[in-house]
Amino acid sequence: MHMKQNLPLIGTMGLGITLAALAGCGNGAQPEKTTSPNIIFIMADDLGYNELGCYGQEIIKTPNIDRIATEGIRLIQHYSGSPVCAPSRCVLLTGKHTGHSYVRNNFEVKGGDGFWGQKPLPDSTITIAELLKSKGYATAAMGKWGLGKTGSEGDPNNQGFDLFYGFNCQRHAHNHYPRFLIKNQDTVWLEGNNRYLTGKQYSQDLFIEEALQFINSNKNNSFFLYLPFIIPHLSIQVPEESLAEYKGIIQEKDYKHRGYLQHPFPRAGYAAMITHMDKGIGQIMALLKEFNIENNTLIIFTSDNGPTFNRLGGSDSEFFKSAGLFRGLKGSVYEGGIRVPFVARWPGKIKPGTTSDHICAFQDILPTLSEVAGVSNKNPDDIDGISFAPILLGKDKQEEHEYLYMEFASYGGQQMVRMGDWKGVRQNMFKDSLHIELYNLSDDIGEQNDISEQHPEIVEQIKKIMKEARTPSKEFPFKQIDLN
């Protein structure tokens, strides 16, 4: 049984102090000395499967992320934890799919102090950051948290991260020029920003600066750097120098604006956001090389779910072919909403130019990273994930999932089971529709032909999984299946 220690909080001062020296020092516990590899896990927000060059994008330039794929591995059947933000991040950090995870939907809460945030992870939760911290890793997160407001049990400082800098609340993250960001327990006010379309301090650049400082402070220690960036989540906002790369080159089209801030060049702005993020990733890779630690660093890039809805906030997923050949967008358990890019690079460990069709998902990240770090013996007993470290490292023996399960009590109510090439989907469950659509992804990647009537035996297997692969949640009830 895994018990959580009370973790120390680090204020805004003294960033030059080596964070590894502070890790795990609560209650007098001393973390074991580690020579384990550094891990940098980068996650975009609402980035589509087809929005990277290495996955077929022809308009948006992403040379540094493409380089990770060229010099490492690209997974082509990797799934997020959920079709939307908070539950996907919960699955990622805890190793439990949404049939067992604590957070299963976006759920905003407000306190009497006026600050807001999402449903917090309980203190009993074991995260990948806590597992790595127990090994002596310095741990940090820069970007969007969304799993508990400052001071709650779900505060990142209470979930294994020595340092957090960014947006604690998802709603706050709807503007890339915020008035303030959160650093651990403190509010950092940003001069020149008023949540307008532009400002003096672009949050993405601040995250990169903080990440570079963290790497510099911990270059002689093992570190875990979690970078849940907000790009390309709306609003469309980007510094002028990056916008200039696409303005006048990408043809704009008149549209009726709805939601978020309106950008005068929405297509160019959207593309520029992704390229701007890619440049920051290039800075991180360059620093690893400068410090001669790139060979001891596993760097991963992925997205939390599929691309956003067409023409919301000026976005144009159709124009960029953001979901590729897949059906659905963010909020959907069809492939377009949950199949996400995943590239990883670890020189000398991951064979360059590798592509794998191994079927895996966010619940597999915790056991994968814990195996890489040498702490898999400390994994919670009740996780749903399976390590795919053998796939990354080119080993022969890789355990496969019997199935992947996902549920989402929103956007009409949905369930999904992936079982080999078979995929079962339930939609519109709030209208008491429990019909299971069946697709064979090997010849119908766009999920256009429901063949459930032709294969009743497969439908029955999937129906059984949809019932047995989950436990009811008091916090996130789903009465359409809780009562069946």
Sequence and secondary structure as in RCSB ss.txt:
>XXXX:A:sequence
MHMKQNLPLIGTMGLGITLAALAGCGNGAQPEKTTSPNIIFIMADDLGYNELGCYGQEIIKTPNIDRIATEGIRL
IQHYSGSPVCAPSRCVLLTGKHTGHSYVRNNFEVKGGDGFWGQKPLPDSTITIAELLKSKGYATAAMGKWGLGKT
GSEGDPNNQGFDLFYGFNCQRHAHNHYPRFLIKNQDTVWLEGNNRYLTGKQYSQDLFIEEALQFINSNKNNSFFL
YLPFIIPHLSIQVPEESLAEYKGIIQEKDYKHRGYLQHPFPRAGYAAMITHMDKGIGQIMALLKEFNIENNTLII
FTSDNGPTFNRLGGSDSEFFKSAGLFRGLKGSVYEGGIRVPFVARWPGKIKPGTTSDHICAFQDILPTLSEVAGV
SNKNPDDIDGISFAPILLGKDKQEEHEYLYMEFASYGGQQMVRMGDWKGVRQNMFKDSLHIELYNLSDDIGEQND
ISEQHPEIVEQIKKIMKEARTPSKEFPFKQIDLN
>XXXX:A:secstr
           SS TTS GGGTTT GGG         EEEEEEESS  TTSSGGGT SSS  HHHHHHHHTSEEE
SSEE SSSSHHHHHHHHHH   TTT S  S  EEE TTS EEE    TT   HHHHHHTTT EEEEEEE  SS T
TSTTSGGGTT SEEEEESSTTGGG SS SEEEETTEEEE TT  SSS  S  HHHHHHHHHHHHHHHTTTS EEE
EEE  TTSSS    HHHHTTTBTTB        SS   SSHHHHHHHHHHHHHHHHHHHHHHHHHTT GGGEEEE
EEESS    TTGGG  TTTTTTTTT S  TT SSHHHHB  EEEE TTTS TTEEE   EEGGGHHHHHHHHHT 
GGGS TT      HHHHHT S     S EEEEESSTT EEEEEETTEEEEE  GGGT    EEEETTT TT    
 GGG HHHHHHHHHHHHHS    SSS  HHHHT 
